[in-house]
Amino acid sequence: MKYIYLTKHQHTDSIGKRLGRAIVHHLYLLAILTILLPTLLMGTPAQALTFKAIQDTNATKPWYDKTDTGACSANSSGGVVDPPITGDNVQNSFKFFVGNGYTTQQSAGIIGNLMQESGDNKDIIPTKHAYNGDGGYGIAQFTPAAPMRTWVSGQPAPNNDPDSLIGQLHYLLYVLTDGWRKQAGAAVKATTNIADATTAFQLQYEHPKDPGSSIAQRISNANKAYNLYSGDTTNGGGDAGSGGCIIGVGTSPDCTPADGVAVTGNKRILCAAQKYQGIYYTMNGGPHSAGAYTAFRKKCPIDSIPAAVQKSTAANPGPCTTDCSGLVSAAVDEVFGQNFGWVVHTLEVDTANWKHLDSIAVAQPGDVVVIHAEHIEIVDHADAAAGIVYTFGSHHTGSQTGPTHSKFSYYAAGAFRYIGPGAEGN
């Protein structure tokens, strides 16, 4: 066997070359990481429909009427402004979400919120600065704006301008799909009507300090966008109305009147229920039997609800949950201090405390509407002309308490009015 020996010089030179190659190799890896690190930290962009594809649908899909501004013939909405939609941003944003996996109702719910956040309820403006100077910016008032600007700037053209509508829409889609607000995207996708979609986005994404103060406006915006751009000529998914209007919002009771006069009568039941807006539905949640209200209040005190809503998700709703009849029971007990408890079928036959009304058309705020032995909601107001009742309630598994609407015929058992202890006339 022949051996080959390295001289000292040869051995040292070989080690030096290997060390040099290792240094170059590591520098090369460092360069790659420097390029890829922002993407790795922020996440990969969601595959999204391009604006060109959106615009191409304008000529091939009858989703909207270009001659309709969405303006209502009269504004009877009591605190809800209803200017006509301006420009193309609302239309293009609506089509963007429809083209990326959201239903027309869900897309309208997102759009109604964006119009409230950045467009004075008539537009969606990507360069809008926060009204109160708190750092919010853009279509969803991203706060702080820096993560949005960093992510968008790292995307390929033409989606890399953080001041553009398309750039911000792509970022919002990413956040709702794979980012830090993906639970909000899931909550919106679990909804089946405009009111629920609007409420889900408001509570799970926007997190306003006072959700109740702007929800009617957001839903009104959503209806307007839906009626213009969904192509649903029957208004089957909208919250009722004609000409893009939400009917009868002005008949809703004001639970916090500016004149300081206390809300009276059974409408207090509705106002008490609205304090629970945003908590999740769970079967058998809430008080259902005499005396159960006290225990429910201990695990779900009123002043803890905003914080509970911020932390809860459909998968982990926390201890403060209720079902449909539990919410009614809690609201009645809070107002009248009776510590009652009902499930749907026991309320229907409790003639000592509940009176069956002749028609849902005569229902007033604080009354309830019932599907026999199955479901119950608290009446906000009834639109007799449209045959639609607007309600507040705890709807179904995975949903959050909030407003919705249905045709009169949905509630086959009709409407009931509380006449028990504490009610007017007793």
C-alpha positions as CSV (number, residue, x, y, z in Angstrom):
1,M,0.0,0.0,0.0
2,K,1.3,3.4,-0.9
3,Y,0.9,6.2,1.5
4,I,0.8,9.9,0.6
5,Y,2.1,12.3,3.2
6,L,1.3,16.0,3.3
7,T,4.0,18.4,4.1
8,K,3.4,21.0,6.8
9,H,2.9,23.7,4.1
10,Q,0.5,21.6,2.1
11,H,-1.6,20.7,5.2
12,T,-1.9,24.3,6.4
13,D,-2.9,25.4,2.9
14,S,-5.6,22.8,2.7
15,I,-7.1,23.9,6.0
16,G,-7.0,27.5,5.0
17,K,-8.8,26.8,1.8
18,R,-11.5,24.8,3.6
19,L,-11.9,27.6,6.2
20,G,-12.2,30.2,3.4
21,R,-14.9,28.1,1.7
22,A,-16.8,27.8,5.0
23,I,-16.7,31.5,5.6
24,V,-18.0,32.2,2.0
25,H,-20.7,29.6,2.5
26,H,-21.9,31.2,5.7
27,L,-21.8,34.7,4.2
28,Y,-23.9,33.4,1.4
29,L,-26.5,31.9,3.8
30,L,-26.6,35.2,5.7
31,A,-27.3,37.1,2.5
32,I,-30.2,34.8,1.7
33,L,-31.6,35.1,5.2
34,T,-31.3,38.9,5.0
35,I,-33.5,38.8,1.8
36,L,-36.0,36.3,3.1
37,L,-36.3,37.3,6.7
38,P,-39.0,39.9,6.3
39,T,-41.2,37.5,4.4
40,L,-40.5,34.7,7.0
41,L,-41.5,37.0,9.8
42,M,-44.6,38.6,8.2
43,G,-45.8,35.4,6.5
44,T,-46.3,34.6,2.8
45,P,-48.9,36.6,0.9
46,A,-52.2,35.0,0.4
47,Q,-53.1,34.0,-3.1
48,A,-55.5,36.8,-4.1
49,L,-57.5,37.8,-7.0
50,T,-55.8,40.6,-8.9
51,F,-57.4,43.9,-9.5
52,K,-57.3,43.3,-13.3
53,A,-59.3,40.1,-12.8
54,I,-61.7,42.1,-10.6
55,Q,-62.1,44.8,-13.3
56,D,-62.5,42.2,-16.0
57,T,-65.5,40.8,-14.3
58,N,-67.2,44.2,-14.7
59,A,-67.9,43.4,-18.3
60,T,-68.8,39.7,-17.8
61,K,-70.7,39.5,-14.5
62,P,-73.9,41.5,-13.8
63,W,-73.0,42.0,-10.1
64,Y,-73.9,45.7,-10.0
65,D,-75.8,48.5,-11.6
66,K,-73.4,51.3,-12.7
67,T,-76.3,53.8,-12.9
68,D,-77.3,53.2,-9.3
69,T,-75.6,55.4,-6.6
70,G,-77.1,53.5,-3.7
71,A,-78.7,56.6,-2.3
72,C,-81.9,56.3,-0.3
73,S,-84.9,58.3,-1.3
74,A,-85.3,59.5,2.3
75,N,-83.2,59.3,5.4
76,S,-85.4,58.0,8.2
77,S,-82.6,56.1,10.0
78,G,-82.2,58.2,13.1
79,G,-78.5,58.7,13.6
80,V,-77.5,56.6,10.6
81,V,-76.2,58.7,7.7
82,D,-76.8,57.5,4.2
83,P,-74.7,59.4,1.6
84,P,-74.4,57.9,-1.9
85,I,-71.3,55.7,-2.5
86,T,-68.6,57.6,-4.4
87,G,-65.9,56.3,-6.7
88,D,-65.0,52.7,-7.4
89,N,-63.2,51.7,-4.2
90,V,-66.2,50.2,-2.5
91,Q,-67.1,48.3,-5.6
92,N,-63.6,47.0,-6.2
93,S,-63.1,46.1,-2.5
94,F,-66.4,44.2,-2.5
95,K,-65.4,42.2,-5.6
96,F,-61.9,41.6,-4.1
97,F,-63.4,39.7,-1.1
98,V,-66.0,37.9,-3.2
99,G,-63.2,36.8,-5.5
100,N,-61.1,35.5,-2.5
101,G,-63.5,33.1,-0.8
102,Y,-66.1,35.3,1.0
103,T,-69.8,35.2,0.2
104,T,-71.5,38.3,-1.0
105,Q,-73.1,38.7,2.4
106,Q,-69.8,38.3,4.2
107,S,-68.0,40.6,1.8
108,A,-70.7,43.2,2.4
109,G,-70.1,42.9,6.2
110,I,-66.4,43.6,5.8
111,I,-67.1,46.5,3.4
112,G,-69.6,48.1,5.7
113,N,-66.9,48.3,8.4
114,L,-64.2,49.7,6.1
115,M,-66.6,52.4,4.9
116,Q,-67.1,53.4,8.6
117,E,-63.4,53.2,9.4
118,S,-62.0,55.2,6.5
119,G,-64.6,56.6,4.1
120,D,-67.1,58.7,6.0
121,N,-69.7,55.9,5.3
122,K,-69.6,56.6,1.5
123,D,-66.2,55.4,0.4
124,I,-63.1,53.4,1.3
125,I,-60.0,55.6,1.5
126,P,-56.5,54.0,1.7
127,T,-54.8,57.3,2.7
128,K,-57.2,58.1,5.6
129,H,-55.5,59.1,8.8
130,A,-57.1,58.5,12.2
131,Y,-59.8,61.0,13.3
132,N,-58.4,61.2,16.8
133,G,-54.7,61.1,16.0
134,D,-54.1,57.6,17.6
135,G,-51.9,56.4,14.7
136,G,-54.6,54.6,12.7
137,Y,-54.2,54.7,9.0
138,G,-55.8,53.3,5.8
139,I,-58.9,51.4,4.9
140,A,-59.2,49.6,8.2
141,Q,-57.4,52.2,10.3
142,F,-54.4,49.9,10.8
143,T,-52.9,50.7,14.2
144,P,-50.0,51.0,14.2
145,A,-49.6,51.3,10.5
146,A,-45.9,50.1,10.4
147,P,-46.6,46.3,10.1
148,M,-48.9,47.0,7.2
149,R,-46.5,49.3,5.5
150,T,-43.6,46.8,5.9
151,W,-45.6,43.8,4.6
152,V,-47.0,45.6,1.6
153,S,-43.6,47.1,0.7
154,G,-42.2,43.6,0.5
155,Q,-44.8,42.4,-2.1
156,P,-44.3,42.2,-5.8
157,A,-45.5,45.1,-8.0
158,P,-48.2,46.4,-8.4
159,N,-49.2,45.3,-4.9
160,N,-46.3,46.9,-3.1
161,D,-47.5,50.4,-2.5
162,P,-48.7,50.7,1.2
163,D,-50.7,53.8,0.3
164,S,-52.7,52.0,-2.4
165,L,-56.1,50.3,-2.1
166,I,-54.9,47.1,-3.6
167,G,-51.8,46.9,-1.4
168,Q,-53.9,47.3,1.8
169,L,-56.6,44.9,0.6
170,H,-54.0,42.2,0.1
171,Y,-52.6,42.9,3.5
172,L,-56.0,42.7,5.1
173,L,-56.7,39.4,3.3
174,Y,-53.4,38.0,4.6
175,V,-54.2,39.1,8.1
176,L,-57.7,37.5,8.0
177,T,-56.4,34.3,6.4
178,D,-52.9,33.5,7.9
179,G,-52.1,36.5,10.1
180,W,-52.7,37.7,13.6
181,R,-56.5,38.2,13.0
182,K,-57.2,34.9,11.3
183,Q,-59.8,34.2,14.0
184,A,-61.7,37.3,12.6
185,G,-61.7,35.8,9.1
186,A,-63.0,32.5,10.5
187,A,-65.7,34.3,12.4
188,V,-66.9,36.2,9.3
189,K,-66.9,33.0,7.2
190,A,-69.1,31.3,9.8
191,T,-71.9,33.9,9.2
192,T,-74.8,33.5,6.8
193,N,-76.3,37.0,6.7
194,I,-75.1,40.6,6.5
195,A,-75.8,41.7,10.1
196,D,-73.9,38.8,11.6
197,A,-71.0,39.3,9.2
198,T,-70.8,43.0,9.9
199,T,-70.9,42.3,13.7
200,A,-68.3,39.6,13.5
201,F,-65.8,41.8,11.7
202,Q,-66.5,44.7,14.0
203,L,-66.0,42.7,17.2
204,Q,-63.2,40.3,16.1
205,Y,-61.1,42.7,13.9
206,E,-61.9,46.3,14.6
207,H,-62.5,46.0,18.4
208,P,-64.1,49.5,18.8
209,K,-64.3,50.8,22.4
210,D,-68.1,51.1,22.1
211,P,-69.4,48.5,19.6
212,G,-73.1,49.4,20.1
213,S,-72.6,53.0,19.1
214,S,-71.7,52.3,15.4
215,I,-73.1,48.9,14.6
216,A,-76.3,50.2,13.0
217,Q,-74.2,52.5,10.7
218,R,-71.9,49.7,9.7
219,I,-74.8,47.4,8.9
220,S,-76.5,50.2,6.9
221,N,-73.2,50.6,4.9
222,A,-73.1,46.9,4.3
223,N,-76.6,46.8,3.0
224,K,-75.9,49.6,0.6
225,A,-72.8,47.8,-0.8
226,Y,-74.7,44.5,-1.0
227,N,-77.7,45.9,-2.8
228,L,-75.4,47.7,-5.4
229,Y,-72.9,45.0,-6.1
230,S,-74.2,41.5,-5.2
231,G,-76.5,41.1,-8.1
232,D,-79.2,39.8,-5.7
233,T,-82.2,41.6,-7.2
234,T,-84.6,40.1,-4.6
235,N,-82.6,41.5,-1.7
236,G,-82.5,38.0,-0.3
237,G,-79.3,38.4,1.6
238,G,-79.7,42.1,2.6
239,D,-81.2,43.5,5.7
240,A,-84.4,44.5,4.0
241,G,-85.2,47.7,2.4
242,S,-85.5,49.3,-1.0
243,G,-83.1,51.4,-3.0
244,G,-80.2,50.2,-0.8
245,C,-81.8,51.4,2.5
246,I,-82.0,49.6,5.8
247,I,-85.6,50.2,6.8
248,G,-86.6,51.4,10.2
249,V,-83.4,51.8,12.1
250,G,-84.8,55.0,13.5
251,T,-87.4,53.0,15.4
252,S,-84.8,51.3,17.5
253,P,-84.8,52.5,21.1
254,D,-81.9,54.7,22.2
255,C,-80.5,52.9,25.2
256,T,-78.2,55.8,26.1
257,P,-80.4,58.9,25.4
258,A,-78.4,62.2,25.3
259,D,-81.0,63.9,27.5
260,G,-80.3,61.6,30.4
261,V,-83.9,60.4,30.6
262,A,-84.0,56.8,31.6
263,V,-85.3,54.1,29.2
264,T,-88.6,52.8,30.4
265,G,-91.0,49.9,29.9
266,N,-90.1,46.6,28.3
267,K,-87.6,48.2,25.9
268,R,-85.3,47.9,28.9
269,I,-85.1,44.2,28.2
270,L,-83.6,44.9,24.8
271,C,-81.2,47.4,26.3
272,A,-80.1,45.0,29.0
273,A,-79.5,42.2,26.4
274,Q,-77.3,44.6,24.3
275,K,-74.8,44.8,27.1
276,Y,-73.9,41.2,26.2
277,Q,-73.0,42.0,22.6
278,G,-70.2,39.9,21.4
279,I,-70.2,37.0,23.8
280,Y,-70.5,33.5,22.2
281,Y,-73.4,31.1,22.0
282,T,-73.2,27.8,23.8
283,M,-76.0,25.4,24.2
284,N,-77.5,25.6,27.8
285,G,-75.5,28.7,28.5
286,G,-77.0,31.4,30.7
287,P,-79.7,31.2,33.4
288,H,-82.5,28.7,32.7
289,S,-84.1,28.0,36.1
290,A,-85.3,30.0,39.0
291,G,-82.4,31.3,41.0
292,A,-79.8,30.7,38.3
293,Y,-79.4,34.3,37.4
294,T,-77.3,35.0,40.5
295,A,-74.8,32.3,39.6
296,F,-74.7,33.5,36.0
297,R,-73.9,37.1,37.1
298,K,-71.0,35.9,39.2
299,K,-69.2,34.3,36.2
300,C,-70.3,37.0,33.8
301,P,-70.5,40.4,35.5
302,I,-71.6,43.2,33.2
303,D,-68.4,45.2,33.6
304,S,-66.2,42.3,32.5
305,I,-68.0,41.7,29.2
306,P,-65.9,44.0,27.0
307,A,-62.7,42.4,28.1
308,A,-64.2,38.9,27.8
309,V,-65.2,39.7,24.2
310,Q,-61.7,40.8,23.3
311,K,-60.2,37.5,24.5
312,S,-62.9,35.0,23.4
313,T,-63.1,33.0,20.2
314,A,-65.5,30.5,18.9
315,A,-63.1,27.7,19.8
316,N,-62.5,29.1,23.3
317,P,-65.4,31.3,24.3
318,G,-64.6,31.5,27.9
319,P,-67.0,31.3,30.9
320,C,-69.2,34.2,29.8
321,T,-71.5,32.5,27.3
322,T,-75.2,32.1,26.7
323,D,-77.8,30.5,24.4
324,C,-80.9,32.2,23.1
325,S,-83.3,31.7,26.0
326,G,-80.4,32.2,28.5
327,L,-79.9,35.7,27.1
328,V,-83.6,36.5,27.4
329,S,-83.7,35.2,31.0
330,A,-80.6,37.2,31.9
331,A,-82.0,40.4,30.4
332,V,-85.5,40.1,32.1
333,D,-83.9,39.2,35.5
334,E,-81.5,42.2,35.3
335,V,-84.4,44.6,34.5
336,F,-87.0,43.3,36.9
337,G,-84.9,41.5,39.5
338,Q,-87.1,38.4,39.6
339,N,-84.4,35.7,39.2
340,F,-86.6,33.9,36.6
341,G,-85.2,31.4,34.1
342,W,-86.8,29.9,31.0
343,V,-86.0,27.7,28.1
344,V,-88.0,28.3,24.9
345,H,-90.8,25.9,25.5
346,T,-91.4,26.9,29.1
347,L,-91.6,30.6,28.2
348,E,-94.2,29.8,25.5
349,V,-96.5,28.3,28.1
350,D,-95.8,30.7,31.0
351,T,-99.0,32.7,30.6
352,A,-98.6,34.3,34.0
353,N,-95.5,36.2,32.8
354,W,-95.7,36.2,29.0
355,K,-98.6,37.3,26.7
356,H,-98.9,35.9,23.2
357,L,-99.4,38.8,20.8
358,D,-101.9,38.8,17.9
359,S,-99.2,39.5,15.3
360,I,-95.5,40.1,15.1
361,A,-96.4,43.3,13.3
362,V,-97.4,44.9,16.6
363,A,-94.3,43.7,18.5
364,Q,-92.4,46.5,20.4
365,P,-88.8,46.7,21.5
366,G,-88.3,44.2,24.3
367,D,-90.9,41.7,23.1
368,V,-89.6,38.3,21.9
369,V,-90.3,36.2,18.8
370,V,-90.2,32.5,18.9
371,I,-89.7,29.4,16.8
372,H,-91.7,26.8,18.7
373,A,-89.5,25.0,21.3
374,E,-86.4,25.9,19.3
375,H,-85.3,29.5,19.2
376,I,-86.1,32.9,20.6
377,E,-84.9,36.5,19.9
378,I,-85.5,39.8,21.5
379,V,-87.4,42.3,19.2
380,D,-85.6,45.6,18.3
381,H,-88.4,46.6,16.0
382,A,-90.8,45.2,13.4
383,D,-91.2,46.5,9.9
384,A,-94.8,45.6,9.1
385,A,-94.6,46.9,5.5
386,A,-91.7,44.7,4.6
387,G,-92.8,41.8,6.9
388,I,-89.4,41.7,8.6
389,V,-88.6,41.8,12.3
390,Y,-85.2,43.1,13.5
391,T,-84.0,41.4,16.6
392,F,-81.1,41.0,19.0
393,G,-80.1,37.6,20.3
394,S,-77.8,34.7,20.8
395,H,-78.2,32.9,17.5
396,H,-76.4,29.6,17.1
397,T,-73.2,27.7,17.9
398,G,-70.1,29.6,16.8
399,S,-71.9,32.9,16.6
400,Q,-71.8,36.0,18.8
401,T,-74.7,37.8,20.4
402,G,-75.8,40.7,18.2
403,P,-78.4,42.0,15.8
404,T,-80.0,40.1,13.0
405,H,-83.3,40.1,11.1
406,S,-85.8,37.6,9.6
407,K,-89.1,37.5,7.9
408,F,-92.2,37.3,10.1
409,S,-92.9,33.7,8.8
410,Y,-89.6,32.5,10.3
411,Y,-91.0,32.8,13.8
412,A,-94.0,30.5,13.4
413,A,-94.8,30.6,17.2
414,G,-95.2,34.4,16.9
415,A,-94.4,37.2,19.4
416,F,-94.7,37.4,23.2
417,R,-94.6,40.3,25.6
418,Y,-93.4,40.1,29.2
419,I,-96.3,40.9,31.6
420,G,-94.8,39.6,34.9
421,P,-93.8,41.4,38.0
422,G,-92.4,44.8,37.3
423,A,-93.9,45.2,33.9
424,E,-96.0,48.2,33.1
425,G,-99.5,47.7,34.4
426,N,-98.5,45.2,37.1
